[in-house]
Amino acid sequence: MSDVLLQEAAVAIRAMGWKVEPTGDDLGLWLVDGKQLSDANFLALARLIGLLTSPETIQ
């Protein structure tokens, strides 16, 4: 996953008033309002609420 895309999603979700933070340095797991999400699920959440429109390619 692109770290830049994950960071952009985090900024946008925070701007909506949600508490967002990575659980570690690798950005593979995120805490969103106290719920743990994988990076893929984190991006899926951002797509679901309309913050991202293009699909991310998992490499």
C-alpha distances in whole Angstrom, upper triangle without the diagonal:
4,6,9,8,8,11,12,12,14,16,17,18,20,22,23,24,22,21,17,16,14,16,15,14,10,9,9,12,13,17,18,22,22,20,17,14,11,8,8,11,11,9,12,15,14,14,17,19,19,16,14,15,13,11,7,7,6,7
4,5,5,6,9,10,11,12,14,16,17,18,20,22,23,21,21,17,16,14,17,16,14,11,10,11,13,14,18,18,22,23,21,19,16,13,10,11,14,12,10,14,16,14,15,18,19,18,16,13,15,13,12,8,9,9,10
4,5,5,6,9,10,10,12,14,15,16,18,20,21,19,18,15,13,11,14,13,11,9,7,9,12,12,16,17,20,21,20,18,15,13,10,12,14,12,11,15,16,14,16,19,20,19,16,14,17,15,15,11,13,12,13
4,5,5,6,9,10,11,12,14,15,17,19,20,19,19,15,14,13,17,16,14,12,10,13,15,14,17,18,21,22,22,20,17,16,12,14,16,13,12,15,16,14,15,19,19,18,14,13,15,14,14,12,13,14,15
4,5,5,6,9,10,11,12,14,15,17,19,18,18,14,14,13,17,17,15,13,11,12,14,13,16,16,20,21,20,18,15,14,10,11,13,11,8,12,13,10,12,15,15,14,11,9,12,11,11,9,11,12,14
4,5,5,6,9,10,11,12,14,16,17,15,15,11,11,10,13,13,12,11,8,9,11,10,13,13,16,18,16,15,12,11,7,9,11,8,7,11,11,9,12,14,15,14,11,10,13,13,13,10,13,13,15
4,5,5,6,9,10,10,12,14,16,14,14,10,10,10,13,13,12,12,9,12,12,11,13,13,16,18,18,16,14,14,11,13,14,11,10,14,14,11,14,17,16,16,12,12,15,15,16,14,16,16,18
4,5,5,6,9,10,11,13,15,14,14,12,12,13,16,17,16,15,12,15,15,13,15,14,17,19,19,18,16,16,13,14,15,11,10,13,13,10,12,15,14,13,9,9,13,13,14,13,16,17,19
4,5,5,6,8,10,11,13,12,12,10,11,12,15,16,16,15,12,13,13,11,13,11,14,17,16,15,13,13,10,12,12,8,7,10,9,6,9,12,11,10,7,8,11,12,13,12,15,16,19
4,5,5,6,9,10,11,9,9,6,8,9,13,14,14,14,11,13,12,9,10,9,12,14,14,14,12,13,11,13,12,9,9,12,11,8,12,14,13,13,10,11,15,16,16,15,18,18,21
4,6,5,6,9,10,10,10,8,10,12,16,17,16,17,14,16,16,13,13,12,14,17,17,17,16,17,14,16,16,12,12,15,13,11,14,16,14,14,10,12,16,17,18,17,21,21,23
4,5,5,7,9,9,11,10,12,14,18,19,19,19,16,18,17,14,15,12,14,17,17,18,16,17,15,16,15,12,11,13,11,8,11,13,10,10,7,9,13,15,17,16,20,21,24
4,5,5,7,6,8,7,10,13,16,18,19,19,15,17,15,12,12,9,10,14,14,15,13,15,14,15,13,10,10,12,9,7,11,11,9,10,8,11,14,17,17,17,21,21,24
4,5,5,5,6,6,9,12,15,18,18,19,16,18,16,12,12,9,10,13,14,15,15,17,16,18,16,13,14,16,13,11,15,15,13,14,11,14,18,20,21,20,24,24,26
4,5,7,9,10,13,16,19,21,22,22,19,21,20,16,15,13,13,17,18,19,18,20,19,20,19,15,16,17,14,12,15,16,13,13,11,14,17,20,22,21,25,26,28
4,6,9,10,14,17,20,22,23,24,20,22,20,16,15,12,12,15,16,18,18,20,19,20,18,15,15,16,13,11,14,14,10,12,10,14,17,20,21,22,25,26,29
4,7,9,13,16,19,21,23,24,20,22,19,16,14,11,10,13,15,17,17,20,19,21,19,16,17,18,14,13,17,16,13,15,14,17,20,23,24,24,28,28,31
4,6,10,13,15,18,20,21,17,19,16,12,10,7,6,10,11,13,14,17,16,18,16,13,15,16,12,12,15,15,12,15,13,16,20,22,22,22,26,25,28
4,7,10,12,15,17,18,15,17,14,10,8,6,5,8,10,12,13,16,16,18,16,13,15,17,14,14,17,17,15,18,16,18,22,24,24,23,26,25,28
4,7,10,12,14,15,12,13,11,7,6,5,6,8,9,10,10,13,12,15,13,10,12,14,12,12,16,16,15,17,14,16,20,21,21,20,23,22,24
4,6,9,10,12,9,11,9,6,5,7,9,9,10,10,10,12,12,15,14,11,13,16,14,14,18,19,18,20,17,18,22,23,22,20,22,21,23
4,5,7,8,6,8,6,4,6,9,12,11,11,9,9,10,9,13,13,10,13,16,15,15,18,19,19,21,18,18,22,22,21,19,20,19,20
4,7,8,7,8,6,5,6,10,12,11,11,8,10,10,11,14,14,12,15,18,17,17,21,22,22,24,21,22,25,25,24,21,22,20,21
4,6,6,8,7,8,10,13,16,14,14,12,12,12,12,15,16,14,17,19,19,19,22,24,24,26,23,23,26,26,24,21,22,20,20
4,6,8,9,10,13,16,19,18,18,15,15,13,12,16,17,16,17,20,20,20,23,25,25,26,23,23,26,25,24,21,21,19,19
4,5,8,10,13,16,19,18,18,14,13,11,10,13,15,14,15,18,19,19,21,23,24,25,22,21,24,23,21,17,18,16,16
4,6,7,10,13,16,16,15,12,10,9,7,11,12,10,12,15,15,15,18,20,20,21,18,18,21,20,18,15,16,14,15
4,7,10,13,16,16,14,10,9,6,5,8,10,9,11,14,14,15,17,19,20,21,19,18,21,20,18,15,15,13,14
4,7,10,13,12,10,7,6,5,6,9,9,8,11,13,13,14,17,18,19,21,19,18,21,21,19,16,18,15,17
4,6,10,9,8,6,5,6,7,10,9,7,10,12,11,12,15,16,17,19,17,17,20,20,19,17,19,17,19
4,6,5,5,5,6,9,10,13,11,9,13,14,12,13,17,17,17,19,17,19,22,23,22,20,22,21,23
4,5,5,6,7,10,11,13,11,8,12,13,10,11,15,14,14,16,15,17,20,21,21,20,22,21,24
4,6,9,10,14,15,17,14,12,15,16,12,14,17,16,15,18,17,19,23,24,24,23,26,25,28
4,7,10,13,15,17,14,13,16,17,14,16,19,19,18,21,20,22,25,26,25,24,27,25,28
4,6,10,13,14,11,10,14,14,12,14,17,16,16,20,19,20,23,24,23,22,24,22,25
4,7,10,12,9,9,13,13,12,14,17,17,17,20,19,20,23,23,21,20,22,20,22
4,6,8,6,6,9,10,9,12,14,14,15,18,17,17,19,20,18,16,18,16,19
4,5,5,6,9,10,10,12,14,15,17,18,17,16,19,18,16,14,15,13,15
4,6,5,6,9,10,11,12,14,16,17,15,14,16,16,13,11,12,10,13
4,5,5,6,9,10,11,12,14,15,14,13,14,13,11,9,10,9,12
4,5,5,6,9,10,10,12,14,14,13,15,15,12,12,13,12,15
4,5,5,6,9,10,11,13,11,11,14,14,13,12,14,13,16
4,5,5,6,9,10,11,9,8,10,10,9,8,11,11,15
4,5,5,6,9,10,10,9,10,11,9,9,12,12,16
4,5,5,6,9,9,9,11,13,12,13,16,16,19
4,5,5,6,5,6,9,11,11,11,15,16,19
4,6,5,6,5,6,8,8,10,14,15,19
4,5,8,8,9,11,11,13,17,18,21
4,6,8,10,13,14,15,19,20,24
4,6,7,10,12,14,18,20,23
4,7,10,12,13,17,18,22
4,6,8,9,13,15,18
4,7,9,13,15,19
4,6,9,13,16
4,6,9,13
4,6,9
4,6
4
